[in-house]
Structure formats: C-alpha cells, structure tokens
C-alpha cells in the first residue's frame, strides 16, 4: 500500500486534497481508481483513503479508518 503525507490531515478529516508535490507522486505511481492508499500527517495519525478525483496537479481523497499511532 502506498503512503502519502499531508499536514492538513486531522482525526475528523473525511476528504483531503493532496499537495501538488504529493499529487505528482500519486500520478507517477499510476494508482488505480479503486486502489486503497494510506495518508499520514507525520504526527502519528495514519488513515486509509480512496481517490475521489484527480487532475495532473491535484488529487482529492476520501479518508476513512483513521488511527493514532
């Protein structure tokens, strides 16, 4: 499972837009529409997510199953 980073990720986040840099990584990896990914905020919060929408510079994720590590 691929792991992405966002400082905007909070425990109650339901949707999240990745930064332009993280969105670029997402697109380079050619992640499938239905593929599950992980997102962290670097402060111990780890969530699962699915892509809702993507463009070349932006990826919108649906976030669920957050756990504080």
N, C-alpha and C positions, 0 to 999 in steps of 0.2 A: 504494500500500500504506500502511495506517495504522501509525503508530509510537506505542508506549506506553512508559512509564517505570516501572522498578521497581528500588529499591535492593537487593532480595533476589536479583536475577539474578546468577548466577555461571556460570563456564565449564562446570561439570558439571551445571547445572540441567536436569532433564527435565520437571518440572511446576512451575507457578508460579501463585500466586493474586495477582491484581492488587489494589491498594489499593482502598478504597471509592470514592475520587475517580476513579481510572483506570477502575474498573469502570463508574462512571456514564458516563464519556465513551464507553466501549465500547458501552454500551446505547443512548446517544443517537445514535450513528452507525449503529445498526441493522446491525451487521456480520453477514453470513450465517454460518451454522454451518460451512460448508466454506471460508470465506474465510481466506486466509493474512494474518497481520499480522506486524509487527516489534516487538521489545521491546529496549530499551537500559537499561543501568544508569547511564548518564551518565559512565562512565569508559572508554569506548571499546569496550565489549562490545556487539555487535549480534547478535541471534538472530531466527530466524523462529519462528512459533508458529501453532497452530490451537486453537480453543476446544474444550474438553472438556465444560464445564458452565458454565451461567450462571444467576444469580438477579438480582434487582433490585440487590443490594448487593455481589455477588461474582462474579468471573469466574475460572475455572480454565483455564489454558492448557497445552497440550502443547508443549514447547520443543524445537527442533532447529536444526541448522546454525548454530552459534554461531561468530562470527569476531571476533577482537580487532582493532580499527581502529588 
